[in-house]
């Protein structure tokens, strides 16, 4: 995060929460003078525990305060032509011509493959590549919805739902949560016309995540639990895909509970989800796993580690992470988050050696991602202030520009 950005973000989030500096200080247990210095730019950074306390006081994730890793190339053109094209694809011009029916060269299978590949790239944090592909994916899916063939039309609505869901995720990464909700609302509408009973709750889970990003925790928990219960009532947990969607919704509700201050309830929900996740491999699969919610014992355990470290239980986080074996379907981005959370847990416990080892692993796995991630920089900055630097810390600090 550039100098001054932290203070501006803190001030914006505080005002969105309708809090005075004094009220935030009381909520977070942080000196009001620290808040004033940050917001006025007289102080450019703070120790990780202070930043975490401020995030909790604001009711947001720490990464919301620090800033997510860039969702675009290093040029940083958040509202450049590429993103404008995505915005136009989500919201075509009012009064414009409707989609034309697909021509003879149209391939539904190819469109599905392209959308699935887009999700793979998204989970690999290749956001710029995904943005480049999205306008054509959405346009092609809309074309399919104009087909005279009812089966192709329904499949087209399904493809449109997944493409707009992907666009919603990218919009969140760009910090455009209102646009994301517009995209997801249209995705849910398309999904309802697809005939796929799992597609609407899948996209609802993305909506819950977006609500979380806006601090609307009750809304996020409410829709996630309602649709999870709906899947149970409809008997949809007898297939691998159905169980995955239920699991993703349950984990989302657990995250909302933790952020609302009920960590024990969140931990219990996550533990129950992990037990259910063991059944996924025993159930019949319904299709391309890239198009379905991420839910496996590995993914649940990663989320349990994240919740533990984010909500003040670093020892639990390390115990959960110890000896973990990640399944092959675990997205690369989830693996990198696990290493970052382990590093943060070691830092919170004062174990600089353990933190450096985890960060070195992260650097080997995802060096570019790490360079752009403000939480990684914050951890290394905290470690750099220690009087004794463990082996490897200087290399990490130089790599992230902390010791310049």
Secondary structure, DSSP 8 states (H G I E B T S, - for coil): --TTHHHHHHHHHHHHTT--HHHHHHHHT--HHHHHHHHTTS-----HHHHHHHHHHHTS-HHHHH----SS-TT--TTSHHHHHHHHHHS--TT--------TT--HHHHHHHHHHHHHHHHTT-HHHHHHHHHHHHHHHHHHTT-SSHHHHHHHHHHHHHHHHHHHHHHHHTT-HHHHHHHHHHHHHHHHTTT-TTHHHHHHHHHHHHHHHTT-HHHHHHHHHHHHHHHHHTTGGGSHHHHHHHHHHHHHHHHHHHHTT-HHHHHHHHHHHHHHHTTGGGS---S-GGGS---SHHHHHHHHHHHHHHTT-HHHHHHHHTT----TTS-HHHHHHHHHHHHHHHHHTT-HHHHHHHHHHHHHH-HHHHHH-HHHHHHHHHHHTSSS--TTHHHHHHHHTS--
